[in-house]
Amino acid sequence: MSAAKIDFNDRLLSLGLARVAEQAALASASLVGRGDEKAADQAAVNAMREQLNLLDIAGVVVIGEGERDEAPMLYIGEEVGSGNGPGVDIALDPLEGTTLTAKDMPNALTVIAMGPRGSMLHAPDVYMDKLAVGPGFPEGVVSLDMSPRERVEALAKAKDCEPADITVCILERPRHEAMIAEVRETGASIRLITDGDVAGVMHCAESEVTGIDMYMGQGGAPEGVLAAAALKCMGGQIFGRLLFRNDDERGRAAKAGITDLDRIYSRDEMVTADVIFAATGVTGGSLLPRIKREPGWVETTTLLMRSKTGSVRRMSYRTPTWSHNDG
């Protein structure tokens, strides 16, 4: 039977996907705080690819480490899995927050999402203007066409609170200076992050735990699709608009089959079918604890989610250091 005719059984595949995230995190654990971003990333990439190839899927990487000529492994378009299973799209970031890992700063994660073939936006490696809020609000309560001030005021009205009660997460970059100033003028507080905007968006979905109500700003488009997959499972809204700085980037969009360069994508337009999502904490943070190491043992915590059922699992995995590659 061809891969296209085999059903995507998210329940059976979910535990395997958790193992993929776990092994990538374990591979990078010894490099936390060692100052070597490339080594930490490569270790996670190697482990994630090895584990993916053990799964009975006919997988294609649609969000990966870059174009084929830029990344030797887990590049966009690479086929992974045994080939004996359903055709699936895979979006991944083997180590979201390489700098965070190298510096032992919070919120580095290994992240992967899987859905039926054709279910995820093939986002080119360009910037995306992003806006996200958690669950429980009317669709379109905030929009990318609003100014930062209008977004804060609209969300405060929907929450029946003052703008001063809103906390916005923004990536700390020079390009966001005007946005940061305008948000602060409303009285809202801002949590600035140095890296890791997939985790930044995910924080909105658990605001009672993280204290984050909204995420806004420009970051990588591939990470926007990963974040959309997470919110499809956790609940919440995300909107993204691709940004192009030159003809080369517009060419990347054409290669990915994108013709409307000004389109605003909603969560369900970036991820059009039910998906499974797994993330394992590397350095720890509001969402997931760090990898715990003790003599002879190592322990991870993985967030495993299925959008079809809305199930969210937090799974601890403890293993002797000499055997963790077998999962």
C-alpha positions in Angstrom: 0.0 0.0 0.0 1.4 3.5 -0.9 2.2 5.9 1.8 -0.5 8.3 0.6 -3.2 5.6 1.3 -2.1 4.8 4.8 -4.0 6.8 7.4 -2.2 9.2 9.7 -2.7 7.6 13.1 -1.7 10.3 15.4 -2.3 8.2 18.5 0.1 5.5 17.5 2.8 7.9 16.3 2.7 10.3 19.3 5.0 8.3 21.6 7.5 7.8 18.8 7.5 11.6 18.3 8.1 12.1 22.0 11.2 9.9 21.7 12.5 11.9 18.8 12.3 15.1 20.9 13.8 13.4 24.0 16.8 12.0 22.2 17.6 15.3 20.6 17.5 17.0 24.0 19.7 14.2 25.6 22.3 14.6 22.8 22.7 18.3 23.5 22.6 18.0 27.3 26.4 17.7 27.8 26.9 20.9 25.7 24.7 23.1 27.9 26.7 26.1 29.1 29.8 25.1 27.1 29.6 28.1 24.8 29.6 26.1 21.5 26.3 26.7 19.7 27.2 24.8 16.6 28.2 21.6 18.5 25.1 21.7 20.5 22.9 22.1 17.4 24.7 19.4 15.5 24.4 16.9 18.3 20.6 17.6 18.4 20.3 17.3 14.6 22.1 14.0 14.5 20.0 12.5 17.2 16.7 13.8 15.8 17.5 12.5 12.4 18.5 9.1 13.7 15.3 8.7 15.7 13.1 9.9 12.9 14.5 7.2 10.6 13.4 4.5 13.1 9.8 5.5 12.7 7.5 3.7 10.3 6.6 6.9 8.3 7.2 8.2 4.8 8.1 11.6 6.1 9.2 14.8 4.4 10.8 17.7 6.2 8.9 20.8 5.3 10.3 23.0 8.1 13.9 22.1 8.9 17.5 23.2 9.2 17.4 25.2 5.9 17.6 24.7 2.1 19.3 21.6 0.8 22.5 23.5 -0.1 22.6 25.1 3.3 22.0 22.1 5.6 23.6 18.6 5.3 20.9 17.0 7.4 17.2 17.6 8.1 17.1 20.0 5.2 13.8 21.1 3.6 12.6 18.4 1.4 14.6 15.6 3.0 12.8 12.3 3.2 12.9 10.6 6.7 11.5 7.5 8.2 11.5 3.9 7.1 9.2 4.6 4.2 6.8 2.0 5.4 4.0 4.1 6.8 1.8 7.1 6.2 3.0 10.1 4.2 3.6 12.9 6.7 4.8 16.5 6.9 7.4 17.2 9.5 8.3 20.6 11.0 11.2 20.6 13.4 13.8 22.6 15.2 16.3 20.1 16.8 17.5 22.8 19.2 15.3 25.9 19.5 17.6 28.3 21.3 21.2 27.3 20.4 22.5 30.4 22.0 20.3 29.8 25.0 21.9 26.3 25.3 25.4 27.5 24.8 24.9 30.2 27.5 22.7 28.0 29.8 19.9 30.5 29.6 16.2 29.6 30.0 13.7 28.2 27.5 15.9 26.1 25.1 13.8 23.3 23.7 13.9 20.5 21.1 10.7 20.9 19.0 9.0 18.7 16.4 5.5 18.6 14.9 4.0 16.0 12.5 0.8 16.0 10.4 -0.6 14.4 7.3 1.1 15.1 4.0 0.3 18.6 2.8 -0.9 19.9 6.2 1.7 22.5 6.9 2.7 25.7 5.2 6.0 25.4 3.4 7.3 28.6 4.9 10.5 29.9 3.2 13.4 30.9 5.4 12.5 34.6 5.7 11.1 36.8 8.5 7.5 36.6 9.6 5.5 39.3 11.4 3.8 37.4 14.2 1.0 38.0 16.7 -0.4 35.4 19.1 -2.7 35.2 22.1 -3.9 32.3 24.1 -7.3 30.4 24.1 -10.7 31.7 25.2 -10.9 34.9 23.1 -13.1 35.7 20.1 -11.5 35.0 16.7 -9.7 38.1 15.6 -9.7 39.8 19.0 -6.3 41.2 17.9 -4.9 41.5 14.4 -1.7 42.3 12.5 -3.4 45.3 11.0 -3.8 46.9 14.5 -1.0 49.0 15.9 0.8 47.6 19.0 -1.2 50.0 21.2 -4.5 48.9 19.6 -3.6 45.3 20.2 -2.9 45.8 23.9 -6.1 47.8 24.4 -8.2 45.3 22.5 -6.9 42.4 24.5 -7.3 44.3 27.8 -11.0 44.9 26.8 -11.5 41.3 26.0 -10.0 40.2 29.4 -12.0 42.9 31.2 -8.8 44.4 32.7 -6.6 47.4 32.3 -3.7 47.6 29.8 -1.4 47.7 32.8 -2.5 44.2 33.6 -1.3 42.9 30.2 2.1 41.3 29.7 3.5 41.1 26.1 6.4 38.9 25.1 8.7 40.4 22.4 12.0 39.3 21.0 14.7 41.8 22.0 16.1 43.1 18.7 16.8 46.6 17.4 14.0 46.3 14.8 11.5 46.1 17.7 12.5 49.3 19.5 9.5 51.3 18.3 7.1 48.5 19.0 8.5 48.1 22.5 8.2 51.8 23.2 4.6 51.9 22.0 3.6 48.9 24.1 5.1 50.5 27.2 3.3 53.7 26.6 0.0 51.8 27.2 1.2 50.8 30.6 1.5 47.1 29.7 4.6 45.2 30.8 7.0 43.5 28.4 9.0 40.3 28.9 11.9 40.5 26.5 13.5 37.3 25.3 16.8 37.0 23.6 16.0 33.9 21.5 13.5 31.2 21.1 10.2 32.6 19.8 8.5 29.2 19.4 8.6 29.0 23.2 7.6 32.7 23.4 4.4 32.0 21.4 3.7 28.9 23.4 3.8 30.9 26.6 0.6 32.7 25.6 -1.4 29.4 25.7 -0.6 28.9 29.4 -0.7 32.5 30.7 -1.8 31.5 34.1 1.6 29.7 34.5 3.9 31.9 32.4 2.3 35.3 33.0 2.4 36.0 29.2 -0.8 37.3 27.5 0.4 38.1 24.0 3.3 37.7 21.7 4.2 40.1 18.9 7.1 40.9 16.6 9.2 39.7 13.7 11.0 36.3 13.8 11.7 33.4 11.5 8.8 32.2 9.3 9.7 28.5 9.9 9.4 29.0 13.6 6.0 30.6 13.0 4.7 27.4 11.5 6.1 25.4 14.4 4.4 27.8 16.9 1.1 27.5 14.9 1.3 23.7 15.3 1.8 24.1 19.1 -1.2 26.4 19.4 -3.3 24.1 17.3 -2.9 21.6 20.1 -2.8 24.0 23.1 -5.5 26.5 21.9 -5.0 30.1 21.0 -4.6 32.3 17.9 -1.6 33.2 15.9 -1.4 35.3 12.8 1.6 35.6 10.5 2.6 37.7 7.5 5.8 36.9 5.5 8.3 39.7 5.2 10.7 40.0 2.2 13.8 42.2 2.2 15.1 41.5 -1.3 14.5 39.6 -4.6 16.4 36.5 -3.2 13.8 36.2 -0.4 10.9 36.7 -2.8 12.4 34.0 -4.9 12.4 31.6 -2.0 8.7 32.3 -1.6 8.1 31.5 -5.2 10.1 28.3 -4.9 7.8 27.3 -1.9 4.7 27.9 -4.0 3.7 31.2 -2.3 2.3 33.7 -4.7 0.4 36.2 -2.5 3.3 37.9 -0.7 1.0 40.1 1.5 -1.2 37.4 2.8 -1.9 37.1 6.5 -2.0 33.5 7.6 -4.1 32.3 10.5 -3.2 29.4 12.7 -5.4 27.0 10.7 -4.0 28.2 7.4 -0.5 27.6 8.5 -1.5 24.1 9.9 -4.5 22.8 8.0 -5.0 19.4 9.6 -4.7 17.7 13.0 -1.1 17.4 14.2 1.0 16.0 17.0 3.6 18.1 18.7 6.4 17.3 21.0 8.9 19.5 22.9 11.5 18.5 25.4 13.1 21.0 27.8 16.9 21.5 27.5 17.7 24.4 29.8 14.4 24.7 31.5 11.9 27.6 31.8 8.3 28.4 32.4 7.0 25.6 30.1 9.3 22.7 30.8 12.1 21.9 33.4 15.7 21.5 32.3 17.4 18.2 31.8 18.5 16.8 35.1 21.8 15.1 35.3 23.1 13.1 38.3 25.8 10.5 38.5 24.8 7.6 36.3 21.3 9.0 35.4 19.7 11.6 33.2 16.0 12.8 33.2 14.0 14.8 30.7 10.5 16.2 30.6 8.6 16.3 27.4 5.4 18.1 26.4 3.4 15.8 24.0 0.2 17.1 22.5 -2.4 16.0 20.0 -4.7 18.6 18.4 -7.3 16.0 17.4 -8.1 15.2 21.1 -6.8 18.3 22.8 -4.7 16.0 25.0 -1.6 17.5 26.7 0.9 15.2 28.4 3.9 16.0 30.4 6.1 13.0 30.3 9.2 12.3 32.5 11.9 10.0 31.1 14.7 8.8 33.4 17.4 6.5 32.1 20.9 5.4 32.9 23.4 7.5 31.0 24.9 4.4 29.3 21.5 3.4 27.7 19.5 6.5 26.8 20.1 6.1 23.0 17.7 3.2 22.9 14.8 5.3 24.3 
